[in-house]
Amino acid sequence: MHSSTFRPANKLSPLTETEVKQFVETWYARLDVHPPVTEMLPMLAEENLTMQLPEVTLHGQEDFLQWYEGVIHKFFNEIHTLKKVDIRIALNQAEVHLVVNWQADTWKAPAAKSQWIGFDATQRWLIERSAQTLLPAIVTYSVEQFVPMPGSLSL
């Protein structure tokens, strides 16, 4: 056995900037199409998950599940457009600062028509590689600023 080929079983490979950028793009592409929550949960840390959203702070995957099931029934025609993505890799973590433009339609019964909403959201994420899936996973997700676009309905 050559010692140069031996890797401890618990050693996770470091995240790369390319991998993290693709992860962020995949997250928003999935949010736009409202996939089953089973496609979203593997993108979230199984332990210590905290998501600070404008309307609520979520702790853990169970909170996310309840939140997700609510928003996919409230918003439609969603479009998330990344305006800025700044990734810093340190040790086994990636800190991501991003600005995403989010636009959607919403409808409240008995209104005759839906209404448009649009916001620029400044966010900070902490991503780590999951020891279970070996894929990137969001550990913290914080919306730091949520600025409505002109003419947008407020949340």
C-alpha positions, 0 to 999 in steps of 0.5 A: 500500500502506498501512503500517498493514496491513503485517505482517512474515511472521515476526511471531506474534500474542500469546497470549491468556488465553482461547486458553490456557485453551481450550488447557489444557481441550482438552489434558485432554479429549484425554487423557481419550479417548486419541486417536491421538498425532497429535492430541497432538503438535501441542500440543507444541513441536517443539524444546526440549520438556521434560516433568517427570512424576512417573515420568520426564522427557521430552525432545522429541516422540519421548520423549512418543510412547513415554510416551503409547503406554505410558500409554494402555495402562495407564490407562483411565476417565480423568477430568481435572478442572481445579481451578485455572488461573492464566495469566500472559501475558508477551511471546510466552509464557504461564506457566500454574500449574494444579491438576488432579485426575486419576482413572483405573483401572488393571489389572495381569495377572493381577489379577481386578479393576482398581484405582482411582487418584486424584491432585491434580497441581500443575503449571507449564507454559510455552506459546508460539505455534508458528511452524509451526502458529501455535497454542499449544504446550507448551514446558515441562510440570512436575508440581511436586506429586503428592498421592494422594487417600485410598484411591488406589493409589500409582503 
